[in-house]
Amino acid sequence: MSMTPSHMLPVPQQVEDNSLGHFLYGLMSAFPLFFVPVLLSLWFNLIQKNINPESVLGSHLRWQRTSIIGLCPFFIAGYWISPLWLSLPMYLMGVTWFSYRIFKGWISLNDGLAV
């Protein structure tokens, strides 16, 4: 029976619970429902105080906040541009960009990667 030196023993990895991130991405993906789930997701995101900002989940919470806040200029511009043929592309660009951010973030979280 051989003895392994203590510096060669495997170090247990601390597993982070990312279920909150998955829940918030799920709420964000339901944005066609009058953006109520997105606002609820933003509220849940903002009240999280005990999550380390340098962790994987912390990076995703920051990614989600910037995604939701970044969607606002598209919608404000679409609202204030008067011809419909100009405002619809603004809405479409905003929805496409927001969908990309949800998809990229959720896939990264599922893979355990920070964004």
N, C-alpha and C positions, 0 to 999 in steps of 0.2 A: 504494500500500500504506500503510494507516494504522497508526500505532502506538498501542496501548492503554496508558494509564497503569497502573502496577503496582497501584495501589489499586483498580482496576476489574477485575482478573483474578479468575476464579472461584477460590475457596479449596477445595481438595480436602477432602471430609468424611472423617473417620476412621470406618470401618465397624466396628461392634462385632460380634463373633461371638456370637450368641445360641443356638447349638446346645446348649449346656449347659442353658439354661433350657427349651428344648423337650424335651430328654431327661428333665429332672426333672419337668416337667408330665406327660409320658408315663408315668413311673413312678407319679406320684401318681394318675393316672386309672385305674390298675390296682388301686385300693384294695379291690375285692371279693375279691382273692386273699389273704385273711387279713392284710392290711395289711403284708405283708413288703415289697412295692415302695415303700410309703409310708415305712417305716423306712429302707430303702435310700436313698430320695430325701433324707430328712432327713440321713442320714450324709454323702452326697455334698455336700449343701448346706452343712453345717457345716464341712467340711474345706477349702472354697474360701477361701483367704486372699489371693489376688492380684487379686481383683476389686474395683474401685472401688465403694464403697457408694453413691456419688452417680450412678452410671451407670444406664442402663436395666436392664441385667442385674442390677446390685446391688439395685435396687428390687424386682425379681421374686424374687430369692433371699430377701429379707426378707419379701415377701408369702407365699412358700411356707412359710417357717419359721413365721410367725404362723398360717397356715392349718392346718398339721399340729398345732401346739401348741394351737390353739384348738379342735380337734376332740376333744381329750382330755377336757375337762369334760363334753361331751355323753355320751361313752361311760362315763365314771366315774359320772355321775348315772344313766344307764340301767342300769348294773350294780348300783348300790346301791338303786335303787327296787325294792321287792319285787313289787308286783303287775305282772304282765306287761302289762296294759292301760295302765299308766303308763310302763313302761320302753320299750316299743316306740315310742311317739311321741318319746321322747328320742333314741333311735337314728335314727329317721327324720328328725328335725330336724337332727341332726348330719350325716347323710349328705347331706341336701339342701343345707345350708349349705356343706359341704365341696365338693360338686359345683359349686355356684355359684362358689366361689372359684377352683376349677381352671379352669372355663370362662371366667370374666372375666379371669383372669390370662393364660391362654394366648392368648386373642383379643387382648389388649393387647400381649403380647409379639410376636405375629405382625404387628401393626400398627406395632411399633417404639415403643410408648408405655410410659412408666413407670406403675406402679400405686401 
